[in-house]
Amino acid sequence: MLDFQFLPIYIKSREFNKGDIRIEIIELPCQNPNEEEYRFRMKSRHKEEEIIVHRDIAIEHHQPRETHPHGSEHLQFKLYTEGFGKIRITLDIRNNEEYKRCILGFLSVLKDIIDNFDKYYKNIIKEILNLEMFGNLKDHRNFLKGKISDSLIQSRIEMDTNAGIKVINKDLLKYLRANEALLPFFEGIKI
């Protein structure tokens, strides 16, 4: 197994497609994120009040880091059907251990997001996740939220808009917290 490979440990089913819900979980694992691209992504589609809602949520970085516009480790949300567009949170990560902690924190938050689909399909979380593996992720979740809080303070949270890229400030954060897919990431963020 690669050093940066979490899907086989935490995810029971990579695809869920029942009723009006489709969830796909994808990981591009790697041995060394300093030399290789890494990505952990969840794409979902569900019907909400006769509207099909598409979401794409990921923690990733791109290669080559020096030339890619966002080659640093970042969280990325694509919520076009909900009027948000693309949101990117650049994380200040110092080493591979911090990156692993952020990925594990991301998995902890994904658990909450998947659990929100329970109102459409009972016990969905038990079909997708290896729940017994999630018991020790609280510290990692808090670590990730600390990094998100730092990113907010450092103006490293951006949202693509029709007028260009907008830096998220404290006032816009209230707007983002209104979305159930984003709330678990921004809930409890110190500003």
SETI-892197 format. One record per residue (C-alpha): residue number from 1; residue in one letter; x, y negated, z. Coordinates in steps of 0.02 Angstrom, whole numbers, always signed. Example, Ala and Ser with C-alpha at 12.3 -4.5 7.8 and 13.67 -1.06 7.14 Angstrom:
2
   k r     px     py     pz
   1 A   +615   +225   +390
   2 S   +684    +53   +357
//
This chain:
191
   k r     px     py     pz
   1 M     +0     +0     +0
   2 L    +59   -177    -39
   3 D    +98   -300   +102
   4 F    -42   -414    +44
   5 Q   -184   -290    +15
   6 F   -336   -300   +128
   7 L   -484   -239    +24
   8 P   -462    -51    +55
   9 I   -454    -81   +243
  10 Y   -599   -202   +268
  11 I   -717   -171   +122
  12 K   -821    -13   +108
  13 S   -906    -56    -57
  14 R   -833   -176   -186
  15 E  -1000   -195   -274
  16 F  -1175   -212   -207
  17 N  -1320   -228   -328
  18 K  -1492   -201   -253
  19 G  -1651   -301   -272
  20 D  -1613   -483   -308
  21 I  -1437   -476   -234
  22 R  -1272   -441   -320
  23 I  -1107   -454   -228
  24 E   -938   -415   -303
  25 I   -778   -417   -200
  26 I   -612   -426   -292
  27 E   -433   -428   -231
  28 L   -275   -456   -332
  29 P   -151   -384   -206
  30 C    +36   -417   -205
  31 Q   +196   -371   -117
  32 N   +267   -546    -97
  33 P   +154   -699   -119
  34 N   +307   -809   -145
  35 E   +341   -716   -307
  36 E   +169   -652   -359
  37 E     -7   -718   -374
  38 Y   -131   -667   -239
  39 R   -321   -679   -235
  40 F   -464   -616   -126
  41 R   -632   -666   -197
  42 M   -817   -635   -167
  43 K   -941   -674   -305
  44 S  -1125   -668   -266
  45 R  -1290   -694   -350
  46 H  -1458   -696   -265
  47 K  -1632   -764   -293
  48 E  -1687   -903   -178
  49 E  -1860   -980   -204
  50 E  -1864   -930   -388
  51 I  -1689  -1001   -418
  52 I  -1541   -888   -455
  53 V  -1397   -946   -344
  54 H  -1219   -904   -398
  55 R  -1072   -922   -278
  56 D   -887   -888   -298
  57 I   -782   -899   -139
  58 A   -596   -859   -133
  59 I   -430   -877    -43
  60 E   -291   -879   -171
  61 H   -138   -957   -246
  62 H    -76   -961   -425
  63 Q    +92   -934   -508
  64 P   +204  -1015   -555
  65 R   +184  -1122   -400
  66 E   +296  -1262   -464
  67 T   +193  -1297   -621
  68 H    +16  -1245   -578
  69 P    -96  -1391   -526
  70 H   -145  -1300   -367
  71 G    -10  -1170   -339
  72 S    -16  -1184   -150
  73 E   -122  -1068    -44
  74 H   -300  -1132    -44
  75 L   -480  -1088    -13
  76 Q   -592  -1116   -163
  77 F   -780  -1123   -175
  78 K   -880  -1131   -336
  79 L  -1059  -1177   -294
  80 Y  -1121  -1255   -455
  81 T  -1303  -1197   -440
  82 E  -1313  -1281   -270
  83 G  -1250  -1448   -335
  84 F  -1076  -1442   -258
  85 G   -968  -1389   -404
  86 K   -792  -1334   -356
  87 I   -718  -1368   -185
  88 R   -535  -1335   -146
  89 I   -453  -1336    +26
  90 T   -264  -1336    +14
  91 L   -192  -1248   +166
  92 D    -26  -1296   +246
  93 I    +50  -1122   +263
  94 R   +230  -1106   +320
  95 N   +264   -920   +294
  96 N   +191   -751   +244
  97 E   +131   -714   +421
  98 E    +26   -874   +423
  99 Y    -44   -829   +251
 100 K    -95   -656   +315
 101 R   -181   -737   +465
 102 C   -277   -853   +349
 103 I   -330   -708   +238
 104 L   -392   -612   +391
 105 G   -483   -769   +451
 106 F   -561   -782   +278
 107 L   -622   -601   +294
 108 S   -699   -643   +463
 109 V   -795   -787   +384
 110 L   -848   -679   +236
 111 K   -928   -561   +362
 112 D  -1043   -703   +416
 113 I  -1082   -752   +237
 114 I  -1127   -572   +191
 115 D  -1230   -559   +351
 116 N  -1333   -709   +291
 117 F  -1397   -598   +149
 118 D  -1481   -488   +280
 119 K  -1640   -590   +257
 120 Y  -1648   -523    +78
 121 Y  -1586   -346   +111
 122 K  -1584   -270   +286
 123 N  -1415   -207   +351
 124 I  -1323   -262   +195
 125 I  -1167   -291   +299
 126 K  -1158   -107   +346
 127 E  -1160    -57   +163
 128 I  -1020   -175   +111
 129 L   -899   -193   +258
 130 N   -799    -74   +367
 131 L   -869   -160   +521
 132 E   -756    -70   +644
 133 M   -608   -163   +569
 134 F   -678   -335   +605
 135 G   -669   -330   +795
 136 N   -497   -409   +809
 137 L   -514   -551   +684
 138 K   -576   -691   +798
 139 D   -401   -763   +829
 140 H   -366   -762   +642
 141 R   -531   -850   +609
 142 N   -486   -985   +735
 143 F   -314  -1000   +655
 144 L   -393  -1025   +482
 145 K   -514  -1155   +552
 146 G   -367  -1247   +628
 147 K   -285  -1250   +456
 148 I   -448  -1314   +379
 149 S   -458  -1449   +512
 150 D   -278  -1500   +474
 151 S   -322  -1506   +288
 152 L   -467  -1623   +323
 153 I   -355  -1739   +425
 154 Q   -221  -1735   +288
 155 S   -349  -1769   +148
 156 R   -314  -1599    +70
 157 I   -496  -1551    +39
 158 E   -558  -1597   -134
 159 M   -720  -1579   -229
 160 D   -737  -1588   -418
 161 T   -875  -1708   -467
 162 N   -938  -1782   -630
 163 A   -838  -1938   -586
 164 G   -678  -1838   -556
 165 I   -597  -1765   -400
 166 K   -662  -1832   -236
 167 V   -567  -1811    -71
 168 I   -680  -1747    +68
 169 N   -689  -1859   +220
 170 K   -784  -1843   +384
 171 D   -945  -1912   +308
 172 L   -944  -1790   +162
 173 L   -905  -1647   +281
 174 K  -1081  -1668   +355
 175 Y  -1150  -1642   +179
 176 L  -1046  -1483   +154
 177 R  -1100  -1411   +322
 178 A  -1280  -1412   +259
 179 N  -1242  -1265   +142
 180 E  -1255  -1091   +219
 181 A  -1107  -1027   +115
 182 L   -995  -1167   +175
 183 L  -1057  -1183   +354
 184 P   -956  -1035   +422
 185 F   -796  -1117   +355
 186 F   -833  -1292   +423
 187 E   -929  -1247   +581
 188 G   -827  -1300   +732
 189 I   -699  -1396   +629
 190 K   -623  -1534   +735
 191 I   -628  -1705   +653
//
